[in-house]
Each structure stands twice: as C-alpha cells, then as structure tokens.
C-alpha cells in the first residue's frame, strides 16, 4: 500500500468509531463486494474495506467507477444503523452530507455541494460518488454497505470525463498533493456523525442540513427522459421536480443539468 495509507498511521488519525476495524488491500475488484462479504461474516459497525485500486469498481445505475492506483480513495463501510429498510435512501443522503462536509473542510472558499442523491460536486464538476446497498434479514436491515469513490489527487481524466470530473487537489490552492489518510479520517468521521444524527434525530436533521448544500436547485434538469425544474427535496429527502404536469416527489431517479 502507498506510504500515505499505511495502517498504523491511518489508525492514529481515526477520530470516531468508523475505521477502527480496517481491511486494506493493494488491489481488489470492488470494495463494495468485499465489505458485503465481511458483513455476512459478522463484521461490526464501522468496519472499512479500503483499496489502493479497484479493477471493477462500480457506481450508481450500474456505471463503472474509474479507479486508478495511488491517487484517490476507494472504500466501503459496513454500517449497522437502527433504521427501517425504507430509510436506505436517507442513509445515502446522510453519507453524502458527510463526504461533502469533509471535502469542504479541506477546500475553504470553494463551493462543495451534494448533487442529489449521491454525487459530490466542486463547482459544477463531480468529485465523489456514493453507492449504498442494504443487506436484509427477514423484514429488518442486517447491514448497510456504503461505498465511496473520492477523487483526491488525480489530475488527468479519461476523455469521457474531461470537463465533468475534478479532484480535491485540482480544486485546492497551490495544487500540492493531499494526504489521503487525513482526508479518509475526516470523511469517515463526518459520515459517521451524520448517519448517527439520522438515527438519533430522524430525517429532518439530515434534510435541513442538506438543503443549503444542494446543487441544481431552481435549475432546469433532465430526469427520466424529460425536462423539469429541480425544486430541492421534501421532508423525507425525495427530489422535488416541477414539469408541465405539476410538482412530483421522486425517491429514486437520475438528474442532470439540462446543458450537460
């Protein structure tokens, strides 16, 4: 593993419960699959699988997550929050808010936002994606696997991502390489904090904190093959979109700015 992601140093930087139990791999197909297997074997709340590279990393909607070695963060968390199965979408929003807060703490003065429901934007470019999958036992959630791909130090992009993606380093003053261990510790701390807030205080705590940090509010978007205006989110975190047919609440959808 690269020098800035050595286990001993990572454990010194971890501030909360998430990341105290840690599996680190030089390369793996998918940290999501590894974390899901760990959960099935009894891994506790906050166990993290971290990889230096993924060969089949995946994002939302079946997309592949580009995962080159030695530059970014690819990890998945085994979470065991006391939430109903219907709350998985809110865990996605809480996790995204945590990633946003952590990235913003390193990029003072930059606009860091959540693009509903699971992307992190710096300005108008994607810096991170969150993928959440739940494992159920009967009618209850056994565990929730939260996968994060965060562009930390990457400075070059495949042609398909040019102009659409960015990294924390690319957006930082001076553009010096960032310490991925410090970034990971901040991300885990903030993710845990917001998921715990969701469990303790309910959806309103997350939704109220997320609203001022949402991208695309008031803008025309593409959603489900048609045009609409993104009006923000409702009390349950669903996207509010207004079209000729009126205002609708979408609990699962992919939205993009109209000009993209």
N, C-alpha and C positions, 0 to 999 in steps of 0.2 A: 504493500500500500504506500502511496505517496507520503512524503515526510509530514505534510500538514494534516494528515488524517491518521496519525498513529494512535492506537487505542489508549495508551497511557495518558497522552495529552488530552484526548477527547474527554476522557472520564474526569479529568481535573476541571474542565470547562463546563460540564453539565451542571445546570443550576436547579433543575426540578427533578421529577421522578422519571420522566420520559428520557430514555437514553442511558439510564443506569445499567440496564441489560442491553448488550450490544453485540451484534454479529457483523463483522467486517469482511468483505470479500474483494479480492482484486478485480474479479470479473464475474458476472452472473448473467443468466438470461433475463430475469426480471426480479427485482426486489419484491414486487407485489406477490409473485408466486412463492418466493422464499418465506416471506412474512406470513402468508396464509398457511403454509406448511408448518411453520413454527407455532402458529396459533392452534392448529389442530393437535400439536404435540404438547400443548399446555403452557406456551409462553405467556408470561404475565403482562399486565397492563403497562404500556410504555416500552416494551421490547422493540428495538430498532434493528433493521437489517440495512446496512449501508454497503454500497458497491462503488468501486472506482470506475467501473464501466458496465454497461448493460448491452447485451447483444440482441435482446428482443424486448426492450423497454416499451411500455405501452401507455398511451394517454387515453383521454375520454373518446367516446364514439368509435373505438376500435383503431384509432390512429396510432402510428408508431411514434415513440418519443426518441429523438436523436440523442444518443448517449455516448459521446466520445470520451476517451480516458483523460484523466489528470487535469480537468478544468472545472468541472461543475459538481453538483451534489445530486445523487440519486439514492433515495432511501424510502423505506416504508416502515410504518409504525403499527404494531399490534395494540389497538386500543380496546378497552373493555368498559365503556361508559354505561351507566344505568339509564338507557334511553329505549324508547319504543322503536320497533322496526321502521315505522313511518318517519322517524327522525333522522334517518341516514343523510338526507339532503341537507339538514341543518348542521350535521357534523362536517359536511363538505364546506359549508359557508363559514363555520367557526374555524376550521383548519385554514381556509384561505385568508381569513382575517389575521390569523396568527402569522402566516408567512408574510403577508403584507406589512404588518407591524414590524417584524424583524428586518425585512429588507429596507423599510423606510428609516430604521434606526441607523443604518449604515450610509444612507443617501440623503442627508439633511438638505432640504431645499428642493428636492426632486418630488414630482407628483407620482406617487405609487398607489395604484388602485386595484380593486378586485373587479375583473370583468365577469359578471355573473355567468355561470355559477362557480367556475373552478379555475380561472386563469388569473395570473397577476401581471399587471401591466405597469411599465415605467414609461410615462408619457403615453404614446399610442402603440408601444411595442411589447410583445409578450416576453416576460422574463421567467415565468414559472407556470407549472400546471399541477393540479391536484387531482388524484383519482381515488375514489373511495368505494370500497366493496365491503359488504357485510356478510358475515357467516352466521346463519341462524341455527338454533337448536330448538326444534318444535316451533312454538309461536314466539320465542324470545331471541334476542340477539346474543349470540355467544361471543362474538368479537367483531370489530370493525377494522379493516386494513386501510390505512391512509398512506397513499403513495405520493411522493413529492419529487418532481424534477425541477431543480432550480439552477438557472444559468448564472454562475458566479464569475468565472474568469474568462469565459470564451470570448474571442474577438473576431472570429470568422464563422461564416454560416454557409450551409448549402444554398445553392441558387434559389431553391423553392422558399427558403426562409429569409432571404435577403430583404431587408427593409421591414420585415414583420416581426423579427425576434431581436432581443437585446440581452445584455447581461448586466449584473451589478457593476462589474469592473468597467464596462463600456460607458456606463452612466455616471460613474464616480469622478470627482475632481481629481485630476492627476493620472487616473487610469493605471495606478500601480496594482499588481496582483493582490487579491484579497485572501485573507486567511480563512480557508474553508472550515476549519474546526471552529473558529469563533462564530462564523455565520451559522453553521449547523447547530451549535449550542443555543444561539439566540432564536433560531426557528423552532426548535423543539420546545424551548421554554414558553414561547408565545403561543404555539399551537396547543400545548397542554393547558395553558391558562385559559384560553377561550373555549376549549372543549369542556373544561371544568365549570366555567361560567354558564355554559349551555345547560349542563346537568343541574347545577345549583339554582339558577335564576330563570331558566326557560328561554324560549325563542326570542323574547323581546330584548334581552340583554345583547344578544348577537346581532339581531336585526337593527337595533338602534345604533350600535357602534359601526355597523357596516354601511348604513345609508350614506353618510357623508364621504365615504371612501369608494363609492361605486363609479365605475366608468360608464359612459354612454347615456347617462340619464338625460332625457329630453331630446335625444338624437334619433334620427331615422335609422332603422336597422333592418336586416334581413332575418326572418325567423320562419321556419317551416315552409320555405319556398315563397314567402310573400313579404311585403313591406309593412312596417309598422313603426310606431314611436315607442321607445323604451321609457316607461314612466317610473322605473325604480322597482322596489319589492314591497310585498304586503307584510302583514304581521307574522306570517308563517315562513317568510323568505322566498315565496314564489315570485317570479318575474311578472311585472305588470306591463302589458303591451297593448297599445291602442291602435286600432286599424279602423277601416270603414265599418266593420261590424261591431265596433264598440271596444270596451276595455275587457281584456281577458287576463286571468292569472294562470301562468304556466309553471308547473312544478318541475318539469324536465324539458329542456329544449336547448338548441344551439343558436346563439345570436351572434351576429357580426355587424359592424358598422356598414352602412349602405355603400360607402365609397370603396370598400375593400373588394 
